[in-house]
Amino acid sequence: MLMNKQITLISGPNCHLCEQAKEMLNPLLEEKHIQLKVLNVGEDQALFEQYGLRIPVVVFADGSEKGWPFTAAQIARLID
């Protein structure tokens, strides 16, 4: 059975690091058939309070997190 895997990127408006993170993650996630869900701290007060000063942050299916800075290789290791 093929599982539909997903990771979440906590992002924000006008965040150039978030754009860098998305560009870096996209090829890796395509290769591994993982869906990227992007949540914007500008649209959710609770998210803003939790992550506003730390974005971008990757949140994995098990709830673990990896904050910036990170590399595609680090994310690949955390996914596997």
JOKAJO-V324051 format. One record per residue. N is the residue number from 1. RES is the residue in one letter. SS is DSSP state (a for helix, b for strand, c for the rest). PHI is phi in whole degrees, 0 to 359 (none if undefined). NEAR is the number of other ideal C-beta (glycine too) atoms within 10 Angstrom. Layout:
BEGIN
n={N	N}
res={RES	RES}
ss={SS	SS}
phi={PHI	PHI}
near={NEAR	NEAR}
END
This chain:
BEGIN
n={1	2	3	4	5	6	7	8	9	10	11	12	13	14	15	16	17	18	19	20	21	22	23	24	25	26	27	28	29	30	31	32	33	34	35	36	37	38	39	40	41	42	43	44	45	46	47	48	49	50	51	52	53	54	55	56	57	58	59	60	61	62	63	64	65	66	67	68	69	70	71	72	73	74	75	76	77	78	79	80}
res={M	L	M	N	K	Q	I	T	L	I	S	G	P	N	C	H	L	C	E	Q	A	K	E	M	L	N	P	L	L	E	E	K	H	I	Q	L	K	V	L	N	V	G	E	D	Q	A	L	F	E	Q	Y	G	L	R	I	P	V	V	V	F	A	D	G	S	E	K	G	W	P	F	T	A	A	Q	I	A	R	L	I	D}
ss={c	c	c	c	b	b	b	b	b	b	b	c	c	c	c	a	a	a	a	a	a	a	a	a	a	a	a	a	a	a	a	a	c	b	b	b	b	b	b	b	a	a	a	c	a	a	a	a	a	a	a	c	c	c	c	c	b	b	b	c	c	c	c	c	b	b	b	c	c	c	c	a	a	a	a	a	a	a	a	c}
phi={none	274	274	271	273	211	236	246	251	277	233	205	289	54	252	292	293	295	296	299	298	300	298	287	283	307	298	298	291	298	300	264	57	244	275	257	256	251	248	258	296	288	251	212	300	296	298	301	295	279	238	311	266	246	297	280	228	264	245	270	304	276	93	289	228	225	271	292	274	215	247	300	296	297	296	300	296	288	285	288}
near={2	5	8	7	13	13	20	16	19	27	21	19	10	7	18	7	13	21	12	13	25	16	10	15	20	12	10	17	21	11	10	13	10	18	11	16	10	12	17	16	24	15	10	13	10	8	18	16	10	13	20	13	8	13	23	25	21	21	18	16	12	7	6	9	14	17	13	15	10	16	11	16	9	12	21	14	10	15	15	6}
END
